[in-house]
Amino acid sequence: MNTIRVGIIMNGVTGRMGRNQHLERSLIDIINEGGVPTKQGKNILPDIILVGRNPQKLIELSQKFSSLPWTTDLDNVLSDSKYTVYFDAQTTGLRYESVKKAIQAGKHIYCEKPVASSLSQALELYKLAKEKDIKHGVVQDKLWLPGIQKLWQLIRQDFFGRIHAVRGEFGYWVFSGEFEPVQRPSWNYKKSEGGGIIQDMVCHWRYIIDNLFGTISDINCIATTDIPQRWDETGKPYTCDVEDSAYTTFITEKGTICHFNSSWCTRVRRDDLLTVQADGQKGSAVAGLRECYIQPAAATPKAVWNPDIPQPINFYDSWIKVPERQVYDNAFKAQWKLFLLHVIDEIPFLWDLLEGAKGVQLAELAYQSWHEQKWLKVPPLQV
């Protein structure tokens, strides 16, 4: 047999991201391509069962994808030896208990971030996974975005020299739902359901900065709730009791200052919904979701401050688009392939539950920094 079937329990994929990115654009796409090739010349083929709390949504999802099996009984499917991998894309508040059950059942774990609602829970999951000797991974999708991949390539090629500053801009205007449909689920704005932009986005900034610019050593954060009332999916108004904008500064062990703005209350006038600019003496680069633009030292225009005349320089003109030298896969799909190869082929997979716990740690420190209005050290995790 040239096919290796891997049973995957997919919990929480009736939601927007779980359905679109993880199910349709990752695993279904992998199935349609014939699987993931292994180094032995075989193909890993996902064998999916859908799990959730809403039978009607599960039926609709099943019918869309060739009658995939589904169930609302997580405990029962965790006892089925056919399924060796458990994936979780539920809301943050539900993740810890379900992942813990799956670890205790001996399943390999792949889950969305944040991996838990607290650092203590996240570290407990990591320790349990180590004790059970199972494989485990956490979604850190932005590392495989084409724009970030191009930025990482520039760093490896020493395009910048020493990078002294990084600036990240993330966000867009999320409509309140009063007069128009919302683009994000209402739980994002409710503390009781694990909402808040710090918990959502600081985990991303952790792995981007750690992997590209150096381990974070210090943090300072301030956040606000800019839109205090929104309307949910049924048109019912509710009070937003979490932050919807956060402004965070990090320092790495290399001394690089990284400042990231995160907001669901800003209107976009930049290249993309996420841009990351890195500045070094030899050059600068700005990466978006897909594109990356560079400005080497030799092509840097000489700006002169003179507000009494119209700006003579079009600053966009002196940036060079990094060419497409390869075909980039969907970022979620790219990491799924690596995780499946980790499970079957034993290839290294660096983005495990401990890395997920680091994201939770940084989010907790961001909240603490905001409430105490001070800089905080980011200590190494003790495990």
Helices and strands as residue ranges (DSSP letters): E 3-11, H 16-17, I 18-28, H 29-32, E 36-37, E 43-51, H 55-64, E 70-71, H 74-78, E 83-88, H 92-104, E 108-111, H 119-132, E 136-138, G 141-144, H 146-156, E 163-171, G 186-189, G 191-193, H 197-212, E 216-224, E 229-231, E 237-239, E 245-252, E 257-263, E 274-280, E 283-287, E 292-296, G 297-299, G 315-318, E 320-321, H 331-345, H 353-372, E 376-377
